[in-house]
Amino acid sequence: MSKVKETSTNFENKKILEEECSEVYAANIIGGQWALVICSWLLKGKMRFGELKKAIPNITERMLTLQLRKLEKNKIITRTVYAEVPPRVEYELTKIGYELGPVIRQMEQWGERHKKLQ
């Protein structure tokens, strides 16, 4: 994932938009194809890394790791590590993450209707 230089005009514009427009702020948190797919799967309950990887076969392990870290940083998911051998890690949506459920379903329905326009 490329990062925008913090000294660039583009970075400043993004920050101003995020502050003034809650929709842009939300889109920056859950934007991108993988974040929504991960959240969709986690709406069904806790999942381990391997289960998510199997559920989303086209995502690379690196991208899955990066997306999970981003979602955790933004408090959309929690990561629980169990002190077992081998270690077990589970991912689960937080309370605010579960609130994305209706939004994701509406986006899915909207996407289906929009596809028919093509």
RADA-V235212 format. One record per pair of residues at least 12 apart in sequence whose ideal C-beta (glycine too) atoms are under 7 Angstrom apart, sorted by sequence separation. I is the first residue (numbers start at 0). J is the second residue. D is the distance in whole Angstrom. If there is no record, write none. Layout:
i->{I,I}
j->{J,J}
d->{D,D}
//
This chain:
i->{51,78,37,40,76,77,76,76,77,75,76,75,36,74,75,76,74,75,67,33,33,37,37,34,33,37,41,34,38,51,47,48,47,47,46,45,46,28,45,45,28,41,41,42,41,38,38,42,38,42,39,0,38,35,29}
j->{63,90,51,54,90,91,91,92,93,92,93,93,55,93,95,96,95,96,90,58,62,66,67,66,66,70,76,70,75,90,87,88,88,89,89,89,90,73,90,91,75,90,91,92,92,92,96,100,99,103,103,65,103,103,99}
d->{6,6,6,5,5,5,6,6,6,7,6,6,6,6,7,6,7,4,6,6,6,6,7,6,5,7,6,6,7,7,7,6,6,6,7,5,6,5,7,4,7,6,6,7,5,7,7,5,5,7,6,6,6,6,7}
//
